[in-house]
Amino acid sequence: MSATERVTVLGDGGWGTALALVNARRGNEVLLWSAFADYASQMKERRENFKFLPGVPLPPNVRISSDLNEALDFSDLIVIAVPTQFVRSVLKKVRPLIRGKKIFVSVAKGIEKQTCMRPSQVVYAELGDVPLVILSGPSHAEEVSRGIPTLVVAASKQPEYAIKVQNVFRDKFFRIYVQGDAVGVELGGALKNVIAVAAGVCDGLGFGDNTKSGLLTRGLFEMSRLGVKLGANPTTFFGLSGAGDLMTTCFSQHGRNLRVGRELGKGRKIRDILKDMEMVAEGVDSAEAVHELCQREGIMIPIMEEVYNILCKDKDPKQAVSDLLSRDAQEEWKQY
């Protein structure tokens, strides 16, 4: 293992906090930044992220701050752990405060709704060609924070930075693989959230294991099809950030996107579901961005399109399922 490092985590959500805990467990010094001064003070006093990761104490080597300047000066390794739709606004504040070389680690799993850009593209647009690593995979914060063995992947167009993150973050419970397909790794994390909404709809409608397994298999094919069109390696989607994350999200009690889909399947409206949720379900906004991407690229992804119709067009989930099942017959492995 490498020597003790300093790591800054931007974002006080469950996943950002879990990564802070991974690094603290590793012996690193961590600064966890919150955009909300009052909440940062409460976390500091209680030594717990009681909203987003309750019941898990924050050790002494995790500092808590709402001062962005302090957060950026604390470390040269900066984890961007805010929801996708807020990445740009945070980075606009980050840009004038950067001093010296920083390595950024993006862990957001979504697509920006207004621009259809991946989080990494937003990073480059706001900060220039900075060193950037994508960290993704099947990794519920509730499990990672408690030291339950977890495997993820770090990807970068500059391999030395992915290896840096691998060495700094990994411990005996948090294993990190590296690879070079940053586009595929990032898309896997975003697209699986849309499929997870569909899986939840199946649960809410009372369907069984046959339905969900078929849905996930075809959903994975759709993820790969769109990914290839956007420059990804198709095999990436059968790794940790694709199939691995998809399975975890769609079969776990922790899955927020699955929960949204389940409630939709039971007949609730999306606006009412989101009102009751404290945490962000990335698949909801990503579904709209994916729809726009597919229109632009001329790609057919029927399952994700029906998720868009349910979320954005108020389509009846039962009708969406019926329309999917009544599509023209075709070969299983139609070309990308």
DADA-V812664 format. One record per helix or strand. SS is the DSSP state (a for helix, b for strand). FROM is the first residue (numbers start at 1). TO is the last residue. If there is no record, write none. Layout:
ss->SS from->FROM to->TO
ss->SS from->FROM to->TO
This chain:
ss->b from->6 to->10
ss->a from->14 to->26
ss->b from->29 to->33
ss->a from->37 to->46
ss->b from->48 to->48
ss->b from->57 to->57
ss->b from->62 to->65
ss->a from->68 to->74
ss->b from->77 to->80
ss->a from->84 to->95
ss->b from->103 to->106
ss->b from->111 to->111
ss->b from->118 to->118
ss->a from->119 to->127
ss->b from->131 to->136
ss->a from->141 to->144
ss->b from->150 to->155
ss->a from->159 to->169
ss->b from->171 to->171
ss->b from->174 to->179
ss->a from->182 to->204
ss->a from->209 to->229
ss->a from->234 to->238
ss->a from->240 to->251
ss->a from->256 to->265
ss->a from->270 to->275
ss->a from->282 to->297
ss->a from->302 to->312
ss->a from->317 to->325
